[in-house]
Amino acid sequence: MFVPLAISAATPADLPALAGLVNNAYRGEASLRGWTSEAHLLDGPRTDEADLHQLAAVPGATFLLACTEAGELVGSVYTKPQAPDLYVGMLSVDPTRQAAGIGRQLLAATEAQARQTGFSSVLISVISVRAELIAWYERLGFQRTGEVLPFPVHASPSIPKQPLELLLLRKMV
């Protein structure tokens, strides 16, 4: 079921709620209600407020928030310039609202942002063993770049349960 959303840039006051949304989307009991959970791959939180403040401080970076007409935060995505691409990360949707088009709307907003800021492509990194998530991105037009990166163990509060690596996928916009 498609839900029309208001998509806007986050402010520092939004970051506590954003941390909760991101962690619920990826880790812990709440994440198990959705299909994007990483709880079987990683322990610990996905992020915290300090991490979000640091990410938001990157020049040109922003968190886009998706809110319902009632103002309820249901999704978010992080973007930052990473020439030649607009990097997209931390795409998060409330696990109880997944499969309603929220992630697609957020990605459409990032593609529009990329075009408006002079980028011709968006780039995302996905844990390589997340076959269903990679397939979802590929259905949306992302293509594997062939680049593989090590999972950033020291730059994250996450604790891998197995060796992990990241695949890079790009979409021309």
NULO-382269 format. One record per residue: residue number from 1; residue in one letter; x, y, z of N, C-alpha, C in turn. Coordinates in steps of 0.02 Angstrom, whole numbers, plus 32768, in hexadecimal, padded with zeros to 4 digits. Atoms other than C-alpha are relative to their C-alpha. Last residue first. Layout:
# NULO-382269
+-------+------+------+------+------+-------+-------+-------+------+------+------+
: lumse : gumi : n.c1 : n.c2 : n.c3 : ca.c1 : ca.c2 : ca.c3 : c.c1 : c.c2 : c.c3 :
+-------+------+------+------+------+-------+-------+-------+------+------+------+
:   NUM :    A :    X :    Y :    Z :     X :     Y :     Z :    X :    Y :    Z :
...
+-------+------+------+------+------+-------+-------+-------+------+------+------+
# end
This chain:
# NULO-382269
+-------+------+------+------+------+-------+-------+-------+------+------+------+
: lumse : gumi : n.c1 : n.c2 : n.c3 : ca.c1 : ca.c2 : ca.c3 : c.c1 : c.c2 : c.c3 :
+-------+------+------+------+------+-------+-------+-------+------+------+------+
:   173 :    V : 803F : 7FDB : 7FF7 :  83F7 :  81CC :  7D95 : 7FFA : 8034 : 7FCA :
:   172 :    M : 7FFD : 7FC1 : 8025 :  8477 :  8143 :  7D7B : 7FBC : 8022 : 8007 :
:   171 :    K : 8038 : 7FF4 : 802D :  846E :  80C0 :  7E03 : 800A : 8043 : 7FDE :
:   170 :    R : 8009 : 7FBC : 801A :  8505 :  8079 :  7E5B : 7FC2 : 8002 : 7FD3 :
:   169 :    L : 802F : 8000 : 8037 :  8521 :  7FE2 :  7ECB : 7FF3 : 8048 : 7FEB :
:   168 :    L : 8016 : 7FBF : 8016 :  85B6 :  7FC6 :  7F3C : 7FD2 : 7FF8 : 7FC3 :
:   167 :    L : 8002 : 7FF9 : 8048 :  85C5 :  7F20 :  7F95 : 7FEA : 8047 : 7FF0 :
:   166 :    L : 8033 : 7FD6 : 801F :  85F7 :  7F20 :  804C : 8007 : 8000 : 7FB4 :
:   165 :    E : 7FE5 : 7FCF : 802E :  8654 :  7E9A :  80AB : 7FC6 : 8024 : 7FDF :
:   164 :    L : 802D : 7FDD : 802E :  862F :  7E2E :  8141 : 8027 : 802E : 7FD2 :
:   163 :    P : 7FDC : 7FD1 : 802B :  8689 :  7DAC :  81AB : 7FCF : 801E : 7FCC :
:   162 :    Q : 7FDB : 8026 : 8032 :  860D :  7D60 :  8226 : 8027 : 8033 : 7FD6 :
:   161 :    K : 8003 : 8046 : 7FE8 :  85AD :  7D9A :  82C1 : 8026 : 7FD2 : 7FD0 :
:   160 :    P : 8010 : 8035 : 802F :  85DE :  7E4F :  829C : 8001 : 7FBB : 8021 :
:   159 :    I : 7FD1 : 8037 : 7FF5 :  85DA :  7ECA :  832E : 7FEC : 7FC6 : 7FD2 :
:   158 :    S : 8017 : 8043 : 8011 :  8589 :  7F70 :  8305 : 8037 : 7FCC : 800A :
:   157 :    P : 800E : 8022 : 7FC0 :  85B9 :  8011 :  8360 : 7FE9 : 7FB8 : 7FF5 :
:   156 :    S : 8047 : 800E : 7FF4 :  860B :  8044 :  82BC : 7FF6 : 7FE2 : 8045 :
:   155 :    A : 8024 : 7FC0 : 8008 :  86AE :  808D :  827C : 7FB6 : 7FF9 : 8011 :
:   154 :    H : 7FEB : 7FD0 : 7FCD :  871C :  7FFF :  82BE : 7FDA : 8042 : 7FFD :
:   153 :    V : 8008 : 8018 : 7FBC :  86C4 :  7F73 :  8261 : 800F : 8036 : 8034 :
:   152 :    P : 7FDD : 7FD2 : 7FD4 :  86B1 :  7FCD :  81BB : 7FF6 : 7FEE : 804A :
:   151 :    F : 8032 : 7FE4 : 7FD3 :  8681 :  7F37 :  814E : 8024 : 802A : 8033 :
:   150 :    P : 8006 : 8023 : 7FC0 :  870B :  7F21 :  80CD : 7FC9 : 8021 : 802A :
:   149 :    L : 7FDB : 7FDF : 7FCA :  86E4 :  7F68 :  8022 : 7FFB : 7FD7 : 8040 :
:   148 :    V : 8010 : 801D : 7FBF :  86B3 :  7F11 :  7F81 : 802B : 8022 : 8034 :
:   147 :    E : 7FD6 : 7FEC : 7FC7 :  86AE :  7F67 :  7ED8 : 7FE6 : 7FE1 : 8040 :
:   146 :    G : 7FC7 : 802E : 7FFD :  8662 :  7F0B :  7E44 : 802F : 8010 : 8039 :
:   145 :    T : 7FC5 : 7FDF : 801E :  85F1 :  7FA1 :  7E24 : 803B : 7FD0 : 7FFA :
:   144 :    R : 7FC3 : 800D : 7FDA :  8550 :  7F40 :  7E3F : 803B : 8021 : 7FDC :
:   143 :    Q : 7FD5 : 8033 : 801D :  84BD :  7F92 :  7DEA : 803F : 7FF8 : 802B :
:   142 :    F : 7FBA : 7FFE : 7FEA :  842D :  7FF3 :  7E36 : 8025 : 7FC6 : 7FDF :
:   141 :    G : 7FD2 : 7FE4 : 8031 :  838F :  7FFF :  7DCD : 8048 : 8006 : 8016 :
:   140 :    L : 800A : 7FB8 : 8004 :  8305 :  7FE8 :  7E4E : 8033 : 8023 : 7FD3 :
:   139 :    R : 8042 : 7FF6 : 801F :  8301 :  7F2C :  7E31 : 7FF1 : 804B : 7FF8 :
:   138 :    E : 7FF8 : 800D : 8047 :  83BC :  7F2E :  7E57 : 7FBE : 8008 : 7FDA :
:   137 :    Y : 7FDF : 7FC6 : 801E :  839A :  7F81 :  7EFE : 8009 : 7FF6 : 7FB4 :
:   136 :    W : 8030 : 7FC9 : 7FFE :  831E :  7EF9 :  7F2B : 801D : 803E : 7FDF :
:   135 :    A : 8030 : 800B : 8036 :  8397 :  7E70 :  7EF2 : 7FCC : 8038 : 7FFD :
:   134 :    I : 7FDD : 7FF1 : 803E :  841E :  7EB9 :  7F63 : 7FD0 : 7FF8 : 7FC5 :
:   133 :    L : 7FFB : 7FB7 : 8003 :  83A3 :  7EB6 :  7FF3 : 8023 : 8016 : 7FC0 :
:   132 :    E : 8043 : 7FE6 : 800D :  8373 :  7E00 :  7FD5 : 8001 : 804D : 7FFB :
:   131 :    A : 8016 : 800D : 8045 :  842A :  7DCD :  7FC2 : 7FBC : 801E : 7FF1 :
:   130 :    R : 8046 : 7FEB : 8000 :  8461 :  7E1E :  8066 : 7FE2 : 7FF9 : 7FBA :
:   129 :    V : 8029 : 803C : 7FF6 :  8505 :  7DBA :  806C : 7FB5 : 8010 : 8003 :
:   128 :    S : 7FFF : 802F : 8039 :  8566 :  7E49 :  801B : 7FD4 : 7FC2 : 8009 :
:   127 :    I : 7FDD : 803B : 7FE8 :  8537 :  7ECD :  809C : 7FF7 : 7FC8 : 7FCC :
:   126 :    V : 802D : 8032 : 7FE2 :  84FA :  7F5E :  8032 : 8029 : 7FC5 : 8017 :
:   125 :    S : 7FDC : 803C : 7FEC :  8553 :  7FFE :  7FFF : 7FD0 : 7FD2 : 8025 :
:   124 :    I : 8013 : 801B : 7FBF :  84F6 :  8083 :  7F9D : 802B : 7FC3 : 800E :
:   123 :    L : 7FD8 : 803A : 7FEE :  8525 :  80F7 :  7F0E : 7FE9 : 7FE9 : 8045 :
:   122 :    V : 8001 : 800B : 7FB8 :  84B8 :  8177 :  7EB6 : 8023 : 7FBE : 800D :
:   121 :    S : 800A : 8044 : 7FE6 :  84DB :  81B6 :  7E07 : 7FFC : 8001 : 804C :
:   120 :    S : 8024 : 8028 : 8032 :  84DB :  8250 :  7D97 : 7FF5 : 7FB8 : 8019 :
:   119 :    F : 7FE5 : 8044 : 8004 :  8506 :  82CC :  7E21 : 7FD7 : 7FD8 : 7FCC :
:   118 :    G : 7FCF : 800A : 8035 :  84E6 :  8385 :  7E05 : 8020 : 7FBB : 7FFC :
:   117 :    T : 7FBE : 7FEA : 7FE8 :  8490 :  83B6 :  7EA7 : 8038 : 7FEE : 7FCF :
:   116 :    Q : 8002 : 7FB9 : 7FEE :  83DF :  83B2 :  7E61 : 8045 : 801A : 8015 :
:   115 :    R : 8006 : 7FD8 : 803E :  83FF :  830B :  7E0A : 8004 : 804B : 8010 :
:   114 :    A : 7FC3 : 8008 : 8027 :  843E :  82BB :  7EAA : 7FFE : 802B : 7FC1 :
:   113 :    Q : 7FCC : 7FD8 : 7FDF :  83AF :  8304 :  7F10 : 8041 : 7FFB : 7FD8 :
:   112 :    A : 800F : 7FBA : 8010 :  8332 :  82BC :  7E94 : 8035 : 802E : 801E :
:   111 :    E : 7FF0 : 7FF8 : 8047 :  8386 :  8212 :  7EA4 : 7FF3 : 8047 : 7FE9 :
:   110 :    T : 7FB7 : 7FFB : 8005 :  8383 :  8222 :  7F61 : 8016 : 8009 : 7FB8 :
:   109 :    A : 7FEB : 7FBF : 7FE6 :  82C9 :  824A :  7F5D : 804B : 8008 : 7FFC :
:   108 :    A : 8013 : 7FD0 : 8034 :  82A7 :  81B3 :  7EEE : 8015 : 8046 : 8016 :
:   107 :    L : 7FCD : 8005 : 8035 :  8309 :  814A :  7F6C : 7FF0 : 8030 : 7FC7 :
:   106 :    L : 7FC2 : 7FE2 : 7FE7 :  829A :  818B :  7FF9 : 8037 : 7FFC : 7FCB :
:   105 :    Q : 8009 : 7FB7 : 8000 :  81FD :  8166 :  7F96 : 803F : 8023 : 8018 :
:   104 :    R : 7FFF : 7FE9 : 8046 :  823A :  80B5 :  7F70 : 7FF8 : 804C : 7FFD :
:   103 :    G : 7FBB : 8002 : 8017 :  8261 :  8097 :  8028 : 8007 : 8019 : 7FB8 :
:   102 :    I : 7FDC : 7FCB : 7FDE :  81B2 :  80CF :  8058 : 8049 : 8003 : 7FEA :
:   101 :    G : 7FE5 : 7FCF : 802F :  815C :  8064 :  7FD5 : 8027 : 8038 : 8020 :
:   100 :    A : 8036 : 7FD0 : 8010 :  80ED :  8003 :  804E : 8019 : 8037 : 7FD1 :
:    99 :    A : 8026 : 8018 : 8039 :  815B :  7F67 :  805A : 7FC4 : 802C : 7FEF :
:    98 :    Q : 7FDA : 8014 : 803B :  819A :  7F9B :  8106 : 7FD1 : 7FE1 : 7FCC :
:    97 :    R : 801B : 7FDE : 803B :  8122 :  7FF2 :  817C : 8026 : 7FEF : 7FC1 :
:    96 :    T : 8048 : 800F : 8005 :  8135 :  7F87 :  8219 : 7FE1 : 8020 : 7FC2 :
:    95 :    P : 800D : 8046 : 8013 :  81F2 :  7F85 :  8202 : 7FB6 : 7FEF : 7FF9 :
:    94 :    D : 8020 : 8020 : 7FC5 :  81FB :  8045 :  8203 : 7FED : 7FB9 : 7FEC :
:    93 :    V : 8049 : 7FFB : 8000 :  8263 :  806B :  8168 : 7FE7 : 7FDB : 803E :
:    92 :    S : 8023 : 801F : 7FC8 :  831D :  8090 :  8163 : 7FB5 : 800C : 7FFB :
:    91 :    L : 8047 : 7FFE : 8013 :  8395 :  80B8 :  80D6 : 7FD9 : 7FD7 : 8033 :
:    90 :    M : 802C : 8004 : 7FC6 :  8439 :  80C9 :  8137 : 7FB6 : 8008 : 7FED :
:    89 :    G : 7FF5 : 8032 : 7FCC :  849B :  80FF :  80A0 : 7FC9 : 8001 : 8034 :
:    88 :    V : 803E : 800D : 7FDC :  8497 :  815C :  7FFC : 800D : 7FCA : 8033 :
:    87 :    Y : 8002 : 803E : 7FD9 :  8535 :  81A6 :  7FB0 : 7FBF : 7FFD : 8028 :
:    86 :    L : 801F : 7FEE : 7FC1 :  851B :  822C :  7F2C : 7FF9 : 7FBE : 8025 :
:    85 :    D : 8044 : 8015 : 7FEF :  8598 :  81F8 :  7EAA : 7FE4 : 8028 : 803B :
:    84 :    P : 802F : 7FDE : 802D :  8634 :  8239 :  7E50 : 7FB6 : 7FF2 : 8010 :
:    83 :    A : 7FF4 : 7FFA : 8048 :  865E :  826F :  7ED0 : 801F : 7FBF : 7FE4 :
:    82 :    Q : 7FC5 : 802C : 8002 :  8624 :  823A :  7F7D : 8012 : 7FFA : 7FB6 :
:    81 :    P : 7FD9 : 7FFE : 803D :  85A1 :  82BC :  7FA8 : 803E : 7FD4 : 8007 :
:    80 :    K : 7FC6 : 7FD4 : 7FFD :  853A :  8282 :  803C : 8024 : 7FFF : 7FBD :
:    79 :    T : 7FDE : 7FF3 : 803F :  8491 :  8233 :  8054 : 803C : 802D : 800D :
:    78 :    Y : 7FC7 : 7FD2 : 7FFA :  843F :  81DE :  80E8 : 801D : 800A : 7FBB :
:    77 :    V : 7FC6 : 8013 : 8028 :  8392 :  818F :  80DB : 8035 : 8036 : 8008 :
:    76 :    S : 7FCA : 7FD0 : 8007 :  82F8 :  8191 :  8148 : 8036 : 7FE4 : 7FD3 :
:    75 :    G : 7FC7 : 8013 : 8029 :  8252 :  813D :  8167 : 8033 : 8037 : 7FFC :
:    74 :    V : 8007 : 8046 : 8016 :  81B2 :  8139 :  81CE : 803B : 7FE9 : 7FD5 :
:    73 :    L : 7FC4 : 8013 : 8025 :  81BB :  81D9 :  8236 : 7FFC : 7FB5 : 7FEF :
:    72 :    E : 7FDD : 803B : 7FE5 :  8108 :  8203 :  826A : 803C : 7FEF : 7FD3 :
:    71 :    G : 7FBE : 7FEE : 7FE6 :  80D4 :  82B4 :  823B : 8028 : 7FC7 : 801D :
:    70 :    A : 8006 : 7FF2 : 7FB8 :  8019 :  828F :  8229 : 8043 : 8012 : 8020 :
:    69 :    E : 8025 : 7FC2 : 7FFA :  8028 :  829E :  816B : 7FF9 : 8015 : 8049 :
:    68 :    T : 8046 : 8005 : 8015 :  80AB :  8215 :  8177 : 7FE0 : 8045 : 8006 :
:    67 :    C : 8032 : 7FFC : 7FCB :  8164 :  823D :  8184 : 7FBA : 7FFA : 7FE2 :
:    66 :    A : 8043 : 800C : 801D :  81F8 :  820F :  8117 : 7FCF : 7FFD : 803A :
:    65 :    L : 8032 : 8021 : 7FD6 :  829B :  825C :  8153 : 7FBF : 7FF9 : 7FDA :
:    64 :    L : 8044 : 7FF2 : 8016 :  8330 :  8287 :  80E6 : 7FD1 : 7FD7 : 802B :
:    63 :    F : 802E : 8037 : 7FF5 :  83D5 :  8288 :  8143 : 7FBD : 8017 : 7FE5 :
:    62 :    T : 8042 : 7FF5 : 7FE2 :  8452 :  8300 :  80FB : 7FDF : 7FBE : 800F :
:    61 :    A : 8026 : 803C : 7FEC :  8507 :  830F :  80C5 : 7FBC : 8014 : 801E :
:    60 :    G : 802E : 8016 : 8034 :  854E :  83A3 :  8064 : 7FD4 : 7FC5 : 8012 :
:    59 :    P : 8017 : 7FCC : 802F :  85E3 :  83B9 :  80D8 : 7FD4 : 7FE3 : 7FC8 :
:    58 :    V : 7FD9 : 8005 : 803D :  85E8 :  8328 :  8156 : 7FE6 : 8035 : 7FCF :
:    57 :    A : 7FCF : 7FC9 : 8003 :  8598 :  8366 :  81F8 : 802B : 7FFD : 7FC1 :
:    56 :    A : 8022 : 7FC4 : 8017 :  84FF :  82F5 :  81E0 : 8030 : 803B : 7FF8 :
:    55 :    L : 8012 : 8009 : 8047 :  856D :  825A :  81ED : 7FE0 : 8040 : 7FE4 :
:    54 :    Q : 7FC2 : 8000 : 8026 :  85B9 :  8296 :  8291 : 7FF3 : 7FF9 : 7FB6 :
:    53 :    H : 7FE7 : 7FBB : 8000 :  850F :  82C3 :  82DA : 8040 : 8004 : 7FD6 :
:    52 :    L : 802A : 7FDA : 802D :  84CE :  8217 :  82A5 : 8016 : 8049 : 7FFC :
:    51 :    D : 7FF0 : 8014 : 8044 :  8560 :  81BF :  82F8 : 7FD8 : 8029 : 7FCE :
:    50 :    A : 7FBE : 7FE3 : 800E :  8545 :  8220 :  839A : 8016 : 7FF1 : 7FB9 :
:    49 :    E : 8007 : 7FB8 : 800E :  848B :  81F7 :  8396 : 8043 : 8020 : 7FEE :
:    48 :    D : 8015 : 7FDB : 7FC4 :  84AA :  813C :  8387 : 7FFF : 804A : 7FEF :
:    47 :    T : 7FE5 : 7FBD : 7FFA :  84BC :  80BE :  82FB : 7FED : 801D : 8044 :
:    46 :    R : 7FE9 : 7FEC : 8043 :  849A :  800C :  82C4 : 8021 : 8045 : 8003 :
:    45 :    P : 802A : 7FD2 : 8026 :  8490 :  7FD3 :  8379 : 801D : 800E : 7FBB :
:    44 :    G : 7FF7 : 7FBA : 7FEF :  84E8 :  7F38 :  83B7 : 7FD4 : 802D : 7FD6 :
:    43 :    D : 8019 : 7FEF : 7FBE :  84F3 :  7E8D :  8368 : 800C : 804B : 800B :
:    42 :    L : 7FDC : 7FD1 : 7FD6 :  8506 :  7E6C :  82AF : 7FDE : 800A : 8043 :
:    41 :    L : 7FBB : 7FF5 : 8017 :  84D9 :  7DE8 :  822F : 802A : 8029 : 8030 :
:    40 :    H : 7FE0 : 8041 : 8006 :  8436 :  7D9B :  8270 : 8049 : 8006 : 7FEB :
:    39 :    A : 7FF4 : 801C : 7FBD :  83FE :  7E46 :  82AE : 8022 : 7FBC : 7FFD :
:    38 :    E : 7FBB : 801A : 8002 :  8413 :  7E8F :  81FF : 8011 : 7FDD : 8042 :
:    37 :    S : 7FDA : 800A : 7FC3 :  8358 :  7EAA :  81EA : 8046 : 7FE5 : 7FF2 :
:    36 :    T : 7FBD : 7FE3 : 8007 :  831B :  7EE6 :  8141 : 802C : 7FF6 : 803D :
:    35 :    W : 7FD6 : 802D : 8027 :  8281 :  7E75 :  8132 : 8048 : 801A : 7FF9 :
:    34 :    G : 7FF6 : 7FEC : 8045 :  821C :  7EC5 :  81BC : 802E : 7FD0 : 7FDC :
:    33 :    R : 8043 : 7FF8 : 801F :  81D3 :  7E88 :  8261 : 8005 : 8012 : 7FB7 :
:    32 :    L : 8016 : 8042 : 8018 :  8280 :  7E47 :  8294 : 7FBB : 8003 : 7FE2 :
:    31 :    S : 7FEB : 800A : 8046 :  82BF :  7EFA :  829F : 7FE6 : 7FBF : 7FE3 :
:    30 :    A : 802B : 7FDA : 802D :  8259 :  7F19 :  833D : 8011 : 7FF3 : 7FB7 :
:    29 :    E : 8041 : 8020 : 8008 :  82B2 :  7E8C :  8398 : 7FD4 : 8024 : 7FCE :
:    28 :    G : 802A : 800D : 7FC7 :  8360 :  7ED3 :  8380 : 7FBC : 7FE2 : 7FEE :
:    27 :    R : 7FE8 : 802B : 7FCA :  83B5 :  7F20 :  82EB : 7FCA : 7FF5 : 8035 :
:    26 :    Y : 7FC9 : 802E : 800E :  8399 :  7F6D :  823F : 8010 : 7FCE : 8037 :
:    25 :    A : 8002 : 801C : 8044 :  82F6 :  7FCD :  8235 : 8034 : 7FC9 : 7FF5 :
:    24 :    N : 8039 : 802E : 8005 :  82E7 :  7FE6 :  82F1 : 7FFC : 7FE0 : 7FBB :
:    23 :    N : 7FF2 : 803D : 7FD9 :  8397 :  802E :  82F8 : 7FC7 : 7FCE : 7FFD :
:    22 :    V : 7FCB : 8026 : 8021 :  8374 :  80A7 :  826A : 800E : 7FBF : 8026 :
:    21 :    L : 801A : 801D : 803E :  82CE :  80E1 :  82B3 : 8034 : 7FD2 : 7FDF :
:    20 :    G : 802F : 8035 : 7FEF :  8316 :  80FB :  8361 : 7FE5 : 7FDD : 7FC2 :
:    19 :    A : 7FD8 : 8039 : 7FE6 :  83AB :  815D :  831E : 7FD2 : 7FC5 : 8012 :
:    18 :    L : 7FE0 : 8021 : 8038 :  8333 :  81C9 :  82B8 : 802A : 7FC4 : 8017 :
:    17 :    A : 8033 : 802B : 801E :  82CA :  81F1 :  8350 : 801D : 7FD9 : 7FC6 :
:    16 :    P : 8012 : 8035 : 7FD0 :  8366 :  8232 :  83AA : 7FCC : 7FD0 : 7FE3 :
:    15 :    L : 7FD0 : 8038 : 7FFC :  83A3 :  828A :  830A : 7FF0 : 7FCC : 8036 :
:    14 :    D : 801D : 803F : 8019 :  8309 :  82F4 :  82E5 : 802C : 7FC3 : 800F :
:    13 :    A : 8034 : 8015 : 7FD2 :  8340 :  8389 :  8352 : 7FE0 : 7FBD : 7FEC :
:    12 :    P : 7FE2 : 8021 : 7FC6 :  83E0 :  8395 :  82EC : 7FCC : 7FE7 : 8032 :
:    11 :    T : 7FDE : 7FCD : 7FD8 :  8375 :  83B8 :  8253 : 8021 : 7FDD : 803B :
:    10 :    A : 8000 : 8003 : 7FB7 :  8343 :  8338 :  81D2 : 8023 : 803D : 801D :
:     9 :    A : 7FBE : 8008 : 7FE1 :  8322 :  8364 :  811C : 7FF9 : 8001 : 804C :
:     8 :    S : 7FDC : 7FC2 : 7FF1 :  8273 :  834A :  80DB : 8042 : 7FF0 : 8021 :
:     7 :    I : 7FB8 : 800E : 7FFA :  8204 :  82C5 :  808E : 8024 : 8042 : 8008 :
:     6 :    A : 7FDB : 7FC1 : 8003 :  8149 :  82D1 :  80AB : 8049 : 7FEF : 800B :
:     5 :    L : 7FD7 : 7FE9 : 7FC9 :  80FB :  8229 :  8084 : 801B : 8046 : 7FF4 :
:     4 :    P : 7FDD : 7FC2 : 8011 :  8073 :  81DF :  8019 : 8023 : 801D : 803D :
:     3 :    V : 8010 : 7FCD : 7FCE :  8052 :  812A :  8050 : 8023 : 8040 : 7FEB :
:     2 :    F : 7FD9 : 7FC3 : 8006 :  804C :  80A6 :  7FC8 : 7FE7 : 8034 : 8032 :
:     1 :    M : 802A : 7FC5 : 8000 :  8000 :  8000 :  8000 : 802C : 803E : 8000 :
+-------+------+------+------+------+-------+-------+-------+------+------+------+
# end
